[in-house]
Amino acid sequence: MNWINFFIILSLSNPVLVNNSDILADDHGHIIVDGTKTNKDNIFAGGDIVTGSATVILACEAGKKAANEINEYLINKWNIV
């Protein structure tokens, strides 16, 4: 059986989290992403930790985007359908 390890970061902008990891962040402590993928394999981020404080509507949109990208990632990398 193959185990899949990936992380979804759900947090408010948190410099402690970002400064104590190898995940790239900007000067404000916001994680830098391409879509919702970080510079680390299998780690995705979205919402306030990427954009800074925003509305609930934008946070929901970021969650939906992350779910779609993670689904696509799993299908393409691990042939999970």
Backbone hydrogen bonds, N-H to C=O, Kabsch-Sander energy under -0.5 kcal/mol:
donor,donor_aa,acceptor,acceptor_aa,energy
5,N,3,W,-0.5
6,F,4,I,-0.6
7,F,42,N,-2.9
9,I,7,F,-0.5
9,I,44,F,-2.4
10,L,8,I,-0.7
11,S,9,I,-0.6
18,V,14,N,-2.0
19,N,15,P,-3.1
20,N,16,V,-1.2
21,S,18,V,-1.3
26,D,30,H,-2.4
29,G,26,D,-1.7
31,I,49,I,-2.7
32,I,24,L,-2.4
34,D,37,K,-2.7
35,G,33,V,-0.6
36,T,34,D,-1.1
37,K,34,D,-1.7
38,T,43,I,-2.6
43,I,40,K,-1.6
44,F,7,F,-2.6
44,F,42,N,-0.5
45,A,36,T,-2.9
46,G,9,I,-0.9
49,I,11,S,-0.7
49,I,46,G,-0.6
50,V,47,G,-2.0
51,T,47,G,-2.5
52,G,48,D,-2.0
59,A,55,T,-1.8
60,C,56,V,-2.6
61,E,57,I,-2.1
62,A,58,L,-2.4
63,G,59,A,-2.2
64,K,60,C,-2.3
65,K,61,E,-2.5
66,A,62,A,-2.6
67,A,63,G,-2.4
68,N,64,K,-2.2
69,E,65,K,-2.4
70,I,66,A,-2.9
71,N,67,A,-2.3
72,E,68,N,-2.3
73,Y,69,E,-2.5
74,L,70,I,-2.7
75,I,71,N,-2.3
76,N,72,E,-2.7
77,K,73,Y,-2.9
78,W,74,L,-1.8
79,N,75,I,-1.0
80,I,74,L,-1.4
81,V,79,N,-0.5
